[in-house]
């Protein structure tokens, strides 16, 4: 494993950010009157946890084996599709000091949007990959049909396997994962019938894939039949499924189903959400992602209640940002990760870095 001097640099930035956070908390957004019973949330200890001079984006966060784990994509060439990108996995005892545990890439492919899954005693990291060849992929050559999912995994956090291609995912851009009753599930968007088209969002489906081992996948159902996109989904104990799906540039959808997942309800929500998050926090639903505002795109956190979004916090963010991760610490405390390019370096160029903040419910 390579040592990373940027982790030392980020510690100094951490101290500076913490000084700013001590001045005051992030101002909460006003929760709509129709959700008067929903609590406010205090956002504190805003901190930059990683920057290495590259484009760092697309976070996920999990607590596993008594440690916190953070994953994201890092690429020296920027946001778009480059074979130079890699997936980083960091661990921490306290969400403040982080150690690089693993880093991987896939030859001739752009690795991005990593997500965790704790499954069968292992920690999986899934990544969707664009085929890009030896160099950057021009936008007019983006092809969902050439997508392929990969995974790296560990049983102890030290020895890692992979990256290994995921059978059954060719032609699918895989995204978030979840587990239920000994089965693993993935979101994977694809062209309907693997149609040879590009940019035709109405022909894109968001599929739910199922696996017995986390590596070999098969089709189970469709989250979205049209304008399929990134889908964050959670299973209830009885197998009921609730999801928040990005829907292109249109408002996000609230998606629900029950076993055997043959009947679905899909309802448009009030906001567009890019890189959606959905998680249980106590007995409430937490949602988040990139929201369009008069001041530009902002990473926003919501309560999802009564099948509606109720924003409660706007995290420090601007420009290229979003893709939050969340870990519940208690029914009233949590921690959130996200990426953003709202800061600038000494030359005035945007820094695309990984950030975190503490959340506390206030009654």
C-alpha positions as CSV (number, residue, x, y, z in Angstrom):
1,X,0.0,0.0,0.0
2,X,1.4,3.4,-0.9
3,X,1.7,6.1,1.7
4,X,-0.1,9.3,0.9
5,X,1.5,12.6,2.0
6,X,-1.9,14.4,1.2
7,X,-3.3,12.8,4.4
8,X,-0.8,14.8,6.4
9,X,-1.7,17.9,4.5
10,X,-5.4,17.3,5.1
11,X,-4.8,17.2,8.8
12,X,-3.6,20.8,8.8
13,X,-6.6,21.8,6.8
14,X,-8.7,19.9,9.2
15,X,-7.6,22.2,12.1
16,X,-8.3,25.3,10.0
17,X,-11.8,24.1,9.0
18,X,-12.6,23.1,12.6
19,X,-11.7,26.7,13.7
20,X,-14.3,28.0,11.2
21,X,-16.8,25.4,12.4
22,X,-16.4,26.6,16.0
23,X,-17.5,30.1,15.0
24,X,-21.0,28.8,14.5
25,X,-23.1,26.1,13.1
26,X,-24.4,25.9,9.5
27,X,-27.7,27.8,9.4
28,X,-30.5,25.3,9.1
29,X,-33.1,25.5,6.4
30,X,-36.7,26.1,7.3
31,X,-38.7,22.8,7.5
32,X,-42.0,23.2,5.7
33,X,-45.0,23.9,7.9
34,X,-46.6,20.7,6.8
35,X,-43.9,18.8,8.7
36,X,-44.0,20.7,12.0
37,X,-43.3,17.5,13.9
38,X,-40.0,17.0,12.2
39,X,-37.0,18.1,14.3
40,X,-34.2,20.6,13.3
41,X,-30.7,19.3,12.8
42,X,-27.5,21.1,13.9
43,X,-24.6,20.8,11.5
44,X,-21.2,21.2,13.2
45,X,-17.5,20.3,12.8
46,X,-17.5,20.9,9.1
47,X,-14.1,19.7,7.9
48,X,-12.2,18.8,4.8
49,X,-10.9,15.3,5.2
50,X,-9.1,14.6,1.9
51,X,-7.5,16.5,-0.9
52,X,-4.5,15.5,-3.0
53,X,-4.5,18.0,-5.8
54,X,-6.7,15.6,-7.9
55,X,-10.4,15.6,-8.6
56,X,-11.9,13.8,-5.6
57,X,-15.6,12.9,-5.8
58,X,-18.5,10.5,-5.3
59,X,-18.4,9.5,-1.6
60,X,-19.8,6.6,0.4
61,X,-19.5,6.0,4.1
62,X,-20.1,2.9,6.3
63,X,-19.3,1.7,9.8
64,X,-17.8,-1.8,9.7
65,X,-15.8,-3.8,12.3
66,X,-15.8,-0.9,14.8
67,X,-14.2,1.5,12.3
68,X,-15.5,4.1,9.9
69,X,-14.8,3.5,6.2
70,X,-14.9,6.2,3.5
71,X,-14.6,5.6,-0.3
72,X,-14.5,7.9,-3.3
73,X,-13.0,8.4,-6.7
74,X,-9.7,10.3,-7.3
75,X,-8.6,11.3,-10.8
76,X,-5.7,13.6,-11.8
77,X,-7.5,14.5,-15.0
78,X,-10.8,15.7,-13.6
79,X,-14.5,14.8,-13.4
80,X,-15.1,13.3,-16.8
81,X,-14.2,9.8,-18.2
82,X,-10.5,9.0,-17.8
83,X,-8.6,5.7,-17.4
84,X,-6.3,7.4,-14.9
85,X,-9.0,7.4,-12.2
86,X,-8.8,5.2,-9.1
87,X,-11.0,4.2,-6.1
88,X,-9.6,5.0,-2.6
89,X,-10.7,3.4,0.6
90,X,-9.9,5.0,3.9
91,X,-10.5,4.0,7.5
92,X,-10.8,6.0,10.7
93,X,-11.5,5.4,14.4
94,X,-13.1,8.8,14.9
95,X,-14.0,10.3,11.4
96,X,-11.3,12.9,11.8
97,X,-8.0,11.2,11.2
98,X,-8.1,8.9,8.1
99,X,-5.7,6.2,6.9
100,X,-5.6,4.9,3.3
101,X,-6.3,1.2,3.4
102,X,-6.7,0.3,-0.3
103,X,-6.6,1.9,-3.7
104,X,-7.4,0.2,-7.0
105,X,-8.1,1.0,-10.7
106,X,-9.1,-0.9,-13.8
107,X,-7.0,-0.8,-17.0
108,X,-8.6,1.1,-19.9
109,X,-11.6,1.9,-17.7
110,X,-12.8,4.9,-15.7
111,X,-13.6,3.8,-12.1
112,X,-16.2,6.0,-10.4
113,X,-19.2,6.2,-8.0
114,X,-17.9,3.6,-5.5
115,X,-20.3,2.2,-2.9
116,X,-20.0,-0.1,0.1
117,X,-21.9,-3.2,1.0
118,X,-21.4,-5.3,4.2
119,X,-22.3,-8.8,3.0
120,X,-21.6,-12.3,4.2
121,X,-18.9,-11.1,6.6
122,X,-17.0,-9.1,4.0
123,X,-16.8,-5.4,3.1
124,X,-17.4,-5.0,-0.7
125,X,-16.6,-1.8,-2.7
126,X,-18.5,-1.7,-6.0
127,X,-17.6,0.6,-8.8
128,X,-19.3,1.3,-12.1
129,X,-16.7,1.7,-15.0
130,X,-16.9,3.4,-18.3
131,X,-14.7,1.9,-21.1
132,X,-12.4,4.7,-22.1
133,X,-9.4,3.0,-23.7
134,X,-5.9,4.5,-23.4
135,X,-7.1,8.1,-23.0
136,X,-10.0,10.4,-22.2
137,X,-13.3,9.3,-23.7
138,X,-15.0,12.1,-25.8
139,X,-18.6,12.8,-24.6
140,X,-20.1,11.8,-28.0
141,X,-18.6,8.3,-27.5
142,X,-20.2,7.6,-24.1
143,X,-21.9,4.2,-24.3
144,X,-23.9,2.6,-21.5
145,X,-23.7,-0.7,-23.4
146,X,-19.9,-0.8,-22.6
147,X,-20.3,-0.4,-18.9
148,X,-19.1,-3.1,-16.6
149,X,-19.2,-3.4,-12.8
150,X,-16.2,-4.3,-10.7
151,X,-15.7,-5.1,-7.0
152,X,-12.9,-5.2,-4.4
153,X,-13.5,-6.8,-1.1
154,X,-12.0,-7.7,2.3
155,X,-12.8,-9.8,5.3
156,X,-10.5,-8.0,7.7
157,X,-9.9,-4.6,6.3
158,X,-6.2,-5.4,5.6
159,X,-6.0,-8.0,2.9
160,X,-8.0,-7.1,-0.3
161,X,-9.2,-9.1,-3.3
162,X,-10.0,-7.8,-6.7
163,X,-10.9,-5.7,-8.5
164,X,-12.9,-8.4,-10.2
165,X,-15.5,-7.9,-12.9
166,X,-19.1,-8.6,-11.9
167,X,-20.7,-11.2,-14.0
168,X,-24.1,-10.1,-15.3
169,X,-23.4,-6.4,-15.1
170,X,-22.0,-5.8,-18.6
171,X,-24.1,-3.0,-20.2
172,X,-25.1,-1.8,-16.7
173,X,-23.8,1.3,-14.9
174,X,-23.9,-0.1,-11.3
175,X,-24.5,2.2,-8.4
176,X,-25.7,1.7,-4.8
177,X,-26.1,-1.7,-3.1
178,X,-28.1,-3.2,-0.2
179,X,-28.6,-6.7,1.3
180,X,-31.6,-8.6,2.6
181,X,-32.1,-12.2,3.8
182,X,-28.8,-13.4,2.5
183,X,-29.1,-11.8,-0.9
184,X,-27.3,-8.8,-2.3
185,X,-28.9,-6.2,-4.5
186,X,-27.5,-3.5,-6.9
187,X,-28.9,-0.6,-8.8
188,X,-27.7,-0.7,-12.5
189,X,-29.0,1.6,-15.2
190,X,-29.0,0.4,-18.8
191,X,-30.5,1.1,-22.2
192,X,-33.8,-0.7,-22.7
193,X,-33.0,-3.7,-24.8
194,X,-29.4,-2.5,-24.8
195,X,-30.4,-0.2,-27.6
196,X,-27.6,1.3,-29.6
197,X,-28.3,4.9,-28.7
198,X,-26.6,7.6,-26.7
199,X,-28.2,10.3,-24.6
200,X,-31.7,9.0,-25.1
201,X,-32.8,9.2,-21.4
202,X,-36.3,8.0,-22.1
203,X,-34.9,4.7,-23.1
204,X,-32.8,4.2,-19.9
205,X,-34.1,1.8,-17.2
206,X,-32.9,1.5,-13.6
207,X,-32.7,-2.2,-12.9
208,X,-32.5,-4.0,-9.6
209,X,-29.9,-6.8,-9.8
210,X,-29.7,-9.7,-7.3
211,X,-26.8,-11.9,-6.2
212,X,-26.1,-14.8,-3.9
213,X,-22.4,-14.1,-3.5
214,X,-22.0,-10.4,-4.3
215,X,-20.1,-11.2,-7.5
216,X,-22.4,-12.9,-9.9
217,X,-25.6,-11.0,-10.7
218,X,-29.0,-11.5,-12.4
219,X,-32.0,-9.4,-13.1
220,X,-34.7,-9.1,-10.5
221,X,-36.9,-6.1,-11.2
222,X,-37.0,-2.4,-12.4
223,X,-36.8,0.5,-10.1
224,X,-37.6,2.9,-13.0
225,X,-38.9,1.9,-16.4
226,X,-38.2,5.3,-18.0
227,X,-35.5,8.0,-17.4
228,X,-33.7,5.5,-15.1
229,X,-30.8,6.9,-13.2
230,X,-29.0,6.7,-9.8
231,X,-31.2,5.0,-7.3
232,X,-30.6,4.9,-3.5
233,X,-32.7,2.2,-1.9
234,X,-33.2,0.6,1.5
235,X,-35.0,-2.5,2.6
236,X,-37.3,-2.6,5.7
237,X,-37.2,-5.7,7.9
238,X,-40.3,-7.1,6.2
239,X,-38.6,-6.8,2.8
240,X,-40.5,-3.7,1.8
241,X,-38.3,-1.4,-0.4
242,X,-38.2,2.4,-0.5
243,X,-36.0,4.3,-2.9
244,X,-35.2,7.7,-4.1
245,X,-34.2,7.8,-7.8
246,X,-32.6,10.5,-9.7
247,X,-34.6,11.1,-12.9
248,X,-32.3,12.8,-15.4
249,X,-32.7,16.6,-14.9
250,X,-36.3,16.2,-13.8
251,X,-37.6,16.0,-10.2
252,X,-36.5,12.8,-8.4
253,X,-38.9,9.9,-7.8
254,X,-40.0,8.2,-4.7
255,X,-40.1,4.5,-5.5
256,X,-41.7,1.7,-3.4
257,X,-42.4,-2.0,-3.7
258,X,-42.9,-5.1,-1.6
259,X,-41.8,-8.7,-2.2
260,X,-41.8,-10.2,-4.7
261,X,-41.2,-6.8,-6.3
262,X,-43.6,-7.2,-9.2
263,X,-45.7,-4.2,-8.4
264,X,-44.2,-0.7,-8.0
265,X,-45.4,2.8,-7.1
266,X,-43.4,5.8,-8.4
267,X,-44.2,9.3,-7.3
268,X,-42.4,12.5,-8.5
269,X,-40.9,14.5,-5.6
270,X,-40.5,18.3,-5.4
271,X,-36.8,18.5,-6.1
272,X,-34.2,17.3,-8.6
273,X,-31.7,15.3,-6.6
274,X,-28.3,14.4,-8.0
275,X,-26.3,11.6,-6.4
276,X,-29.1,10.7,-4.0
277,X,-28.7,9.4,-0.5
278,X,-31.4,7.5,1.5
279,X,-30.8,6.2,5.0
280,X,-32.6,5.4,8.2
281,X,-31.8,7.7,11.1
282,X,-33.7,6.5,14.1
283,X,-37.3,6.1,13.1
284,X,-37.0,8.7,10.3
285,X,-35.8,8.7,6.7
286,X,-32.9,10.9,5.8
287,X,-32.4,11.9,2.1
288,X,-29.7,14.0,0.4
289,X,-28.0,15.0,-2.8
290,X,-27.4,17.9,-5.2
291,X,-30.2,20.4,-5.3
292,X,-30.7,23.2,-7.8
293,X,-30.9,26.5,-6.0
294,X,-30.9,30.2,-7.1
295,X,-27.3,30.3,-5.8
296,X,-26.3,27.3,-7.9
297,X,-26.1,23.5,-7.1
298,X,-25.9,22.8,-3.4
299,X,-25.6,19.5,-1.4
300,X,-28.8,19.4,0.6
301,X,-30.1,17.2,3.4
302,X,-33.8,16.4,3.7
303,X,-36.3,14.6,5.9
304,X,-38.4,12.3,3.8
305,X,-41.7,12.2,5.5
306,X,-45.3,11.7,4.2
307,X,-43.8,10.9,0.8
308,X,-42.4,14.4,0.5
309,X,-39.0,16.1,0.9
310,X,-38.4,18.5,3.7
311,X,-35.0,20.2,3.4
312,X,-33.3,20.9,6.7
313,X,-29.6,21.7,5.9
314,X,-27.6,23.1,3.0
315,X,-24.0,21.9,3.4
316,X,-21.0,24.0,2.3
317,X,-20.9,23.3,-1.4
318,X,-20.8,24.8,-4.9
319,X,-20.1,23.9,-8.5
320,X,-19.2,20.2,-8.8
321,X,-20.6,18.7,-5.6
322,X,-22.9,16.1,-3.9
323,X,-22.9,12.3,-3.6
324,X,-23.2,12.2,0.2
325,X,-22.7,9.2,2.5
326,X,-24.1,8.9,6.0
327,X,-23.5,6.8,9.1
328,X,-25.9,6.9,12.1
329,X,-24.1,7.2,15.4
330,X,-27.2,7.2,17.6
331,X,-30.9,8.1,17.1
332,X,-29.9,11.7,17.5
333,X,-26.4,11.9,16.1
334,X,-24.8,11.1,12.7
335,X,-22.0,11.9,10.3
336,X,-22.2,12.8,6.7
337,X,-19.6,12.9,3.9
338,X,-19.8,14.7,0.5
339,X,-17.6,16.2,-2.1
340,X,-17.5,19.8,-3.4
341,X,-15.5,22.4,-5.3
342,X,-16.4,25.5,-3.3
343,X,-12.9,26.1,-2.1
344,X,-10.0,27.4,-4.1
345,X,-6.2,26.9,-4.1
346,X,-3.5,29.6,-3.8
347,X,-3.8,30.3,-7.5
348,X,-7.6,30.7,-7.3
349,X,-8.4,27.4,-9.0
350,X,-11.3,25.3,-7.6
351,X,-10.3,22.5,-5.3
352,X,-12.5,19.4,-5.6
353,X,-12.2,17.7,-2.2
354,X,-13.9,15.4,0.3
355,X,-15.7,16.9,3.3
356,X,-17.5,15.7,6.4
357,X,-19.7,17.2,9.1
358,X,-21.4,16.0,12.3
359,X,-25.2,16.1,12.5
360,X,-27.2,16.4,15.7
361,X,-31.0,16.4,16.0
362,X,-32.3,19.2,18.1
363,X,-35.9,19.1,19.4
